[in-house]
Amino acid sequence: MRSIDPEILEIAIGLSPGVCGSALFLGFLLWVFGWRAHRFWIVLSVTVGAGLVGLYSGQAHGVQPIVCGLLLALAAGFMALALVRIFAFTAGGLAAWLAIARLVPQFQEPLFCFLSGGLIGLLLFRLWTMVLTSSAATLLMVYSGLCLAAKFANLDAIGLVNRQGTLLSFVSGGIMLIGVAVQYLLERAGGKAKRGKPTKRKPSSPKESEPESAWRWLGERVLRQAG
């Protein structure tokens, strides 16, 4: 099972070095801060994806592509955080379906695989988000690294993928697991830092202390008269 597609790599090699370098840097940020900034990554990916869909489908519906892309990107960006659980359910279901189809092709129950994977994605939302962001970041870094190596080091990247595709898949899997561990350690360190901060008690405002002092003065006066 190969994670690097030679056809996609052949298209990606045609991109400029600036785009490949930016993609490599973006993939590294996603690999490290996938969970810590998962809301940002979700909004960014959904907004960009919806904008591209609007650009390509606007003309078919009789709308200016730039207008359709902008409106669709804004609408998807505003709804992204509200639909984050749905995205997690859908991604988990699709991942489980594709994994079972590859590993156990004789098991023909796509609905069961999709629902089971979606429920697991919701129950293990944090871990699943780390795995998903680390996997996407690993693919982005591997493709970008191969493209840069093909441009600057004259590496036959497509031939390397055809010859050593399985080895590259194992290397990509190891990088993905390391990314999950890095995200988990960063999240754990951030949680300890938050728990270690002393909580500052806000001083009571004069308006809040006035009724209490008035009642205390009245009670003391009543007690003195009674005594």
N, C-alpha and C positions, 0 to 999 in steps of 0.2 A: 504494500500500500504506500503510494507516494503522496507527499504533501506539497511538492513543488511541481507545477504543471509546466512542461517545456513550451507549450503554445503561449501561455500567459507570460512566461519569462521572455519569449521572443518579442512580444509586443512591448513589454516593459523596457527592454534594452534600447528601444528607439526613443525613450524619453531623455531629456537633457540631464546633464550631471547635477544641475541645481535642484531639479525636481527629485532626483534620486537621493541626493544628500538631505534634502528637507524631509523626505519620506523616512529616511533612516533615523534622523533625529526625532521625528514625531513618533516613530515606532519605539524608540528607546524611552521616551517620556511615558508612553502608554504602558510599556513593559514594567516600568518602575512604579508609576503613580496610577495604575489602572483602577484600583479600588478607592484610593484616597480621593481621587477626582472623578469618580465614575459618573456623577451627575453631569459634569462638564462634557465628558466624552460622549455620553448618550445624547445630550442636546446637540453637540457638534455633528455627530455622525448622522442623526436623524435630519437635522436642518440641511446639511450638505446633500444627503441622499434625496430628500424631497425636492430640493432646488434643481438637482439634475433631472429628476423625473419630470418636473414642470417644464424645464427647458426643452426636453425631447418630445413631450406630449402636448405642449401648448398649441403648436401650429395645427395639429390634427383636430383640435377642438375649436378652431377659429379664434384663438386668443394669441396675443403677442407672446412669444416664448419668454422674453425677459420678465414681463408682467406676471405670467403664470408661474414661472419659477420662483420669483420673489414672494408672491402671495403664498404659494404652497410651502416654501421654506419657512416663512414666518408662522404659518398656522401649525406646521409640524413641530417647530421649535417650542412654541408655547404649550403644546400638548404633550411634549416628550416626557417631562417629569411625571405628569399625571398617568401616563401609560407605561411607566418603566416596568411595572410588574407584568404587564401583558407582553412586553418585549422579552422579558426573562423567561416567561412561560413558552412563548413561541420559539425562542432560540434553543431552550432546553429540549423541547419536543422535536425540532428539526435535527438537532445534534444526535439525539437518541435514535431517531428513525434512520439517519444516514449511517450511524455506527452499526446498528443491527443489520442493515442491508448489506454492509461490507463484510462484517464478521460472520453473520449467520444468514446467508442469503435464502436458505430454505424456510426461514421463519417469516411467513407472509401475513403479518398483522400490523400494518402501518398505523392504524388508529390507536391500537394499544400502546405501541412504542411512542407515538407522539404524546398521548395523554400522560403516560408514565414519566417520560422525560420532562414534560412541562411541569408536572407536580414536583419532581425532584429539584428542578431549577428554582421553583418558588420556595420550597422548604430549605434548601441550601443556597439561598440567594447570594449571600456574601461570597461563599466559596465558588459558586458558579460564575459570579461576576469576575472574580480573580482569574479563573480558568479561561473565561471567554476573552477578557482583555489581554491576558498574557499570550493566548493563542494568536489573536489578531496581530498583536505587536510582533510576535516572533515571525509570522509570515511576512509582515511588512519589512522587518529588518533583513530577513534572509533574501527576499527578492531584491531589495535595494542594494544590499551588499554584493550580490552576484552581478547586478547591473553595473555598479561602480567598478567592480573587479574586471568586468568585461571591457569597460571603457579605458581604464587607466593601466591595467596590468595585462591587457591582451589575453584574458582568460577565455577559453572556450566554455562559457557558462552552460550553454545548451547541451553540448557534448558531455559535460560533467554531470548534468542532471540525468541524461539518458544512461550514462554508465554507472553512476553512484547515487541513483535516486533513493534507494532504500536506506543507504547510509546517511544521506542528507535528511531523510525523514526522522531517523533516530536522533540525529544531532538537533533537529528542530524541536523534537519532543523533549529532549533534555533542557534546551534553552527555555522552553515553555514552563517546565516544572521549576526551574530556578526562578523564573519570573513570579510564579505563584508564591514561592517561599519568600522572595524579597518583599512582595506586597503584604504578605501576612506579617512579616517581622516589622515592617513600617507601621502597619495598623496597630500591632501590639505595642510598639514603642510609643505611638501617639496616644493610645489609651492610658498607658502608665503615666505619661506626662500630664494628661488631663486630671487623672486621679490624684497626682501628687501636688497639684496647685492648691494652696489654701484658699478657702472660700471667704471672701470679704463680706462682712455683714454691713449692709447699707445703714447709715445712721438715720434714725427716725427723724422725720421732718417736724418742724414746729407745730404744724397743723395737726399732726397725729399725736403729739405729746400734750397739747393743750387740754383736750377732754380728759385724759388720764390724770393730769395734775389737778384739774378742777374737782374731779370726783374724789381724789385722795384728800384734798384740803377739806372738802365737805364732810368726809367720813371722820377725819380727825377732830373737826369741830363738834360733830355730834357726840363723839366719844367723850370729849372733854366736858360737855354739858351734862352728859349722863353720869359721869364720874363725880 
